[in-house]
């Protein structure tokens, strides 16, 4: 079983203490996104976990736990999203220099092969045009050269909730190019990015893109990648597509242990947070000792009972 931690929220940034408590307990409980009363028990015992894939924009709070994770013997790697957007798009992140340093520190602790850089998503606007991305990607690739072996690219998808939040920025002077995938400028940018990545010895893949950029040197990739897991730990996993993801997503099947509307980075293009106020409220309510990352406060009263009678519940 591969565990995703998590597409739904940034566990390393905001819930690393909760995660480590659950690792020591050997399990966690995950609500059904469509029915919070329906819980599934997920094992976190090393012998029962093939690998954990962490997704994060700021895994700095997780660094203090790395030695313990290594001691316990869990297999894991990071998908580390590192852009350099204006604060209007990413309001609650540390500055870019701090995040680059965190990336370098993490790579030194676990190795370049286990820290995948995500340049994601690419948003084309009047403030973040093609020149902006070429400059930022080039500078970041040079700084991360030797600290990672692959980068994943994706272009923003304008889902309804994403579009709604970005429209707020349009009232503040932003103008977004929602047809950028059809532009020749995008092909030019991607071609330049390929050359920059190669010059820094970084393999490059797209993430869940409907358009195939293989002809210019960017094949479709998998963020949860059984081939990478096999290579890192000499395993023999067979590919099984995650049926719960989009058709263009090639990720291997996994169990996600996160909960939507709990990340408080506040990124305006976020796919998993509908409302930052809801996310902030849930973050304040979460209990690091609970089996569930977040539950409504009234349910927090029975946490001890769940821990004591887990075999009856699950």
C-alpha positions as CSV (number, residue, x, y, z in Angstrom):
1,X,0.0,0.0,0.0
2,X,1.3,3.4,-1.0
3,X,0.1,6.4,1.2
4,X,-0.4,9.9,-0.2
5,X,0.3,12.5,2.5
6,X,-1.4,14.4,1.0
7,X,-3.0,15.8,-2.1
8,X,-5.7,17.3,0.1
9,X,-3.6,19.3,2.5
10,X,0.0,20.1,3.4
11,X,0.7,17.6,6.2
12,X,4.5,18.3,6.5
13,X,3.9,22.1,6.8
14,X,0.9,22.1,9.2
15,X,0.3,18.6,10.6
16,X,3.8,17.0,11.0
17,X,3.3,16.5,14.8
18,X,-0.1,14.8,14.2
19,X,1.5,12.6,11.5
20,X,4.3,11.5,13.8
21,X,1.9,10.7,16.6
22,X,0.0,8.5,14.2
23,X,3.2,6.8,13.0
24,X,4.0,5.9,16.6
25,X,0.4,4.7,17.1
26,X,0.7,2.6,13.9
27,X,-2.5,3.8,12.2
28,X,-4.7,6.7,11.4
29,X,-8.3,7.1,10.5
30,X,-9.5,8.9,7.4
31,X,-13.0,10.2,6.8
32,X,-14.7,9.7,3.5
33,X,-14.6,13.2,1.8
34,X,-18.3,12.8,1.0
35,X,-19.3,11.5,4.4
36,X,-17.2,12.6,7.3
37,X,-18.9,10.0,9.6
38,X,-17.5,7.2,7.5
39,X,-14.0,6.4,8.7
40,X,-11.4,4.1,7.2
41,X,-8.5,2.7,9.2
42,X,-5.1,3.1,7.4
43,X,-2.1,1.3,8.7
44,X,1.2,3.2,9.2
45,X,3.2,0.2,10.3
46,X,6.4,0.0,8.2
47,X,5.9,-3.6,7.2
48,X,2.4,-2.8,5.9
49,X,3.3,0.4,4.0
50,X,5.1,0.2,0.7
51,X,6.0,3.9,0.7
52,X,4.7,7.3,1.7
53,X,4.6,10.2,-0.7
54,X,4.6,13.6,1.0
55,X,3.3,16.6,-0.9
56,X,4.4,20.0,0.5
57,X,5.2,23.6,-0.2
58,X,7.0,24.1,3.1
59,X,8.2,20.9,4.7
60,X,10.5,22.8,7.2
61,X,8.4,21.6,10.2
62,X,9.0,18.0,9.1
63,X,12.8,18.2,9.1
64,X,13.0,17.7,12.9
65,X,11.3,14.3,12.4
66,X,13.4,13.0,9.6
67,X,15.9,11.1,11.7
68,X,13.0,9.4,13.6
69,X,11.3,8.4,10.3
70,X,14.6,6.9,9.1
71,X,15.0,5.0,12.4
72,X,11.5,3.7,12.2
73,X,12.2,2.4,8.7
74,X,9.4,3.9,6.7
75,X,10.1,4.4,3.0
76,X,9.1,7.8,1.7
77,X,9.9,10.6,-0.7
78,X,8.8,14.2,-1.1
79,X,7.0,16.1,-3.9
80,X,8.2,19.6,-3.0
81,X,6.3,22.4,-4.8
82,X,8.6,25.3,-5.3
83,X,7.5,28.3,-7.3
84,X,8.3,32.0,-6.8
85,X,5.0,33.6,-7.2
86,X,4.0,37.1,-5.9
87,X,2.4,37.0,-2.5
88,X,-1.0,37.8,-4.0
89,X,-1.0,34.3,-5.4
90,X,0.8,32.5,-2.4
91,X,0.1,34.7,0.6
92,X,1.1,32.5,3.5
93,X,4.4,30.9,2.4
94,X,7.9,31.7,3.7
95,X,10.0,33.8,1.4
96,X,11.6,32.0,-1.5
97,X,15.1,32.0,-0.1
98,X,13.9,30.1,3.1
99,X,12.1,27.6,1.0
100,X,15.1,27.0,-1.3
101,X,17.2,26.4,1.9
102,X,14.6,24.0,3.2
103,X,14.8,22.1,-0.1
104,X,18.6,21.9,0.1
105,X,18.4,20.8,3.8
106,X,15.9,18.1,3.0
107,X,17.9,16.8,0.1
108,X,21.0,16.6,2.3
109,X,19.1,14.6,4.9
110,X,17.4,12.0,2.6
111,X,19.2,12.3,-0.8
112,X,18.4,14.1,-4.1
113,X,16.6,11.1,-5.5
114,X,13.9,11.4,-2.8
115,X,13.1,15.1,-3.2
116,X,11.1,15.7,-6.4
117,X,10.7,19.3,-7.4
118,X,7.3,20.5,-8.5
119,X,7.1,23.6,-10.6
120,X,3.4,23.6,-10.4
121,X,1.1,25.1,-11.5
122,X,2.2,27.4,-14.3
123,X,-0.1,30.4,-14.3
124,X,0.1,32.9,-17.1
125,X,-1.0,36.3,-16.2
126,X,-0.1,40.0,-16.8
127,X,2.1,39.7,-13.6
128,X,3.4,36.2,-14.3
129,X,4.0,36.0,-18.0
130,X,6.2,33.7,-20.0
131,X,9.3,35.8,-19.3
132,X,8.5,35.6,-15.6
133,X,8.4,31.8,-15.6
134,X,11.6,31.5,-17.7
135,X,13.5,33.7,-15.3
136,X,12.1,32.0,-12.1
137,X,12.6,28.4,-13.4
138,X,16.1,29.2,-14.6
139,X,17.1,30.6,-11.2
140,X,15.5,27.9,-9.2
141,X,17.0,25.1,-11.4
142,X,20.5,26.5,-10.8
143,X,19.9,26.7,-7.1
144,X,18.5,23.2,-6.9
145,X,21.0,21.6,-9.2
146,X,22.4,18.5,-7.5
147,X,19.7,18.6,-4.8
148,X,17.0,16.9,-7.0
149,X,16.9,14.6,-9.9
150,X,13.5,15.4,-11.4
151,X,11.0,18.1,-11.8
152,X,7.3,17.8,-12.5
153,X,5.5,20.5,-14.5
154,X,1.8,21.3,-14.8
155,X,-0.3,24.1,-16.1
156,X,-3.1,25.5,-13.9
157,X,-6.6,24.0,-14.4
158,X,-9.4,26.5,-14.0
159,X,-11.8,24.5,-12.0
160,X,-14.9,26.3,-10.7
161,X,-13.5,26.9,-7.2
162,X,-10.1,27.9,-8.6
163,X,-11.7,30.3,-11.1
164,X,-13.8,31.8,-8.4
165,X,-10.9,32.6,-6.2
166,X,-8.7,33.9,-9.0
167,X,-11.5,36.2,-10.0
168,X,-11.0,38.1,-6.8
169,X,-7.5,38.9,-8.0
170,X,-8.9,40.1,-11.3
171,X,-10.7,42.9,-9.3
172,X,-7.2,43.8,-8.0
173,X,-5.6,44.2,-11.5
174,X,-4.7,40.6,-12.5
175,X,-5.5,39.3,-15.9
176,X,-5.2,35.5,-16.5
177,X,-4.6,33.8,-19.8
178,X,-7.0,30.8,-19.6
179,X,-6.1,29.7,-23.1
180,X,-2.4,29.6,-22.7
181,X,-2.1,25.9,-23.5
182,X,-3.0,26.7,-27.0
183,X,-0.4,29.4,-27.4
184,X,2.9,28.9,-29.3
185,X,4.5,30.9,-26.5
186,X,3.8,28.0,-24.1
187,X,5.6,25.6,-26.4
188,X,8.5,28.0,-26.6
189,X,8.5,28.3,-22.8
190,X,8.4,24.5,-22.3
191,X,11.2,24.0,-24.8
192,X,13.4,26.5,-23.0
193,X,12.5,24.9,-19.6
194,X,13.6,21.5,-21.0
195,X,17.0,22.9,-21.9
196,X,17.4,24.5,-18.5
197,X,16.5,21.3,-16.7
198,X,18.9,19.3,-18.8
199,X,21.7,21.7,-18.2
200,X,21.2,21.2,-14.5
201,X,21.0,17.4,-14.7
202,X,17.3,17.3,-13.8
203,X,14.9,15.0,-15.6
204,X,11.6,16.6,-16.5
205,X,8.0,15.3,-16.7
206,X,4.5,16.7,-17.0
207,X,1.9,16.1,-14.4
208,X,-1.7,15.2,-15.5
209,X,-1.5,17.3,-18.7
210,X,-4.0,16.4,-21.4
211,X,-1.6,17.7,-24.0
212,X,1.5,15.5,-24.7
213,X,4.8,17.5,-24.7
214,X,6.9,14.4,-25.4
215,X,8.0,15.8,-28.8
216,X,9.8,18.7,-27.1
217,X,11.4,16.4,-24.5
218,X,8.8,16.4,-21.6
219,X,7.1,13.0,-21.3
220,X,4.0,12.5,-19.1
221,X,5.0,11.5,-15.6
222,X,3.7,10.1,-12.4
223,X,3.9,11.9,-9.1
224,X,3.1,8.8,-7.2
225,X,5.5,6.7,-9.2
226,X,5.9,2.9,-8.6
227,X,8.9,2.9,-10.9
228,X,10.6,5.4,-8.7
229,X,9.6,3.5,-5.6
230,X,11.0,0.3,-7.2
231,X,14.3,2.0,-8.1
232,X,14.8,3.7,-4.7
233,X,14.1,0.5,-2.6
234,X,14.7,-2.4,-5.0
235,X,11.0,-3.4,-5.1
236,X,8.9,-5.0,-7.8
237,X,5.6,-3.1,-7.7
238,X,3.4,-3.5,-10.8
239,X,1.7,-0.4,-12.1
240,X,-1.9,0.1,-11.1
241,X,-3.5,3.4,-12.1
242,X,-5.3,5.4,-9.4
243,X,-8.9,5.2,-10.6
244,X,-10.0,8.1,-8.4
245,X,-7.8,10.6,-10.2
246,X,-8.3,12.4,-13.5
247,X,-7.9,10.5,-16.7
248,X,-4.7,12.4,-17.6
249,X,-3.2,11.6,-14.2
250,X,-0.9,8.5,-14.4
251,X,-0.3,8.2,-10.7
252,X,-0.1,4.7,-9.1
253,X,-3.0,3.9,-6.8
254,X,-2.6,5.2,-3.2
255,X,-4.5,5.9,0.0
256,X,-4.7,9.6,0.9
257,X,-4.7,10.4,4.6
258,X,-5.5,14.1,4.3
259,X,-8.7,16.2,4.6
260,X,-9.8,19.0,2.3
261,X,-10.1,22.5,3.6
262,X,-7.3,22.1,6.2
263,X,-4.3,23.8,4.4
264,X,-3.8,27.4,5.4
265,X,-1.1,28.4,2.9
266,X,-4.0,30.4,1.2
267,X,-2.7,29.9,-2.4
268,X,-5.3,31.5,-4.6
269,X,-5.2,28.7,-7.2
270,X,-5.6,25.9,-4.7
271,X,-7.6,22.9,-5.9
272,X,-8.2,21.5,-2.4
273,X,-9.2,24.5,-0.3
274,X,-12.6,26.0,-1.0
275,X,-12.5,28.6,1.7
276,X,-9.4,29.8,3.6
277,X,-11.5,30.8,6.6
278,X,-12.8,27.2,6.9
279,X,-9.3,25.9,6.6
280,X,-8.0,28.3,9.3
281,X,-10.8,27.3,11.6
282,X,-10.1,23.6,11.1
283,X,-6.4,24.1,11.7
284,X,-7.1,25.7,15.0
285,X,-9.5,22.9,16.0
286,X,-7.3,20.0,15.0
287,X,-5.9,17.8,17.8
288,X,-2.4,16.4,17.3
289,X,-3.3,13.5,19.5
290,X,-6.4,12.5,17.5
291,X,-6.5,9.5,15.2
292,X,-8.1,11.8,12.5
293,X,-6.3,14.9,11.1
294,X,-9.4,17.0,11.8
295,X,-12.8,16.3,13.2
296,X,-15.6,18.7,14.3
297,X,-14.9,19.7,18.0
298,X,-17.9,17.8,19.3
299,X,-16.5,14.6,18.0
300,X,-13.1,15.3,19.6
301,X,-14.8,14.2,22.9
302,X,-14.7,10.6,21.9
303,X,-11.1,10.5,20.7
304,X,-9.9,8.5,23.7
305,X,-12.7,6.0,23.2
306,X,-11.6,5.5,19.6
307,X,-8.0,4.9,20.6
308,X,-9.2,2.4,23.3
309,X,-11.6,0.4,21.2
310,X,-10.1,0.8,17.7
311,X,-10.5,-2.9,16.9
312,X,-14.2,-2.7,17.4
313,X,-14.5,0.3,15.2
314,X,-12.3,-0.9,12.4
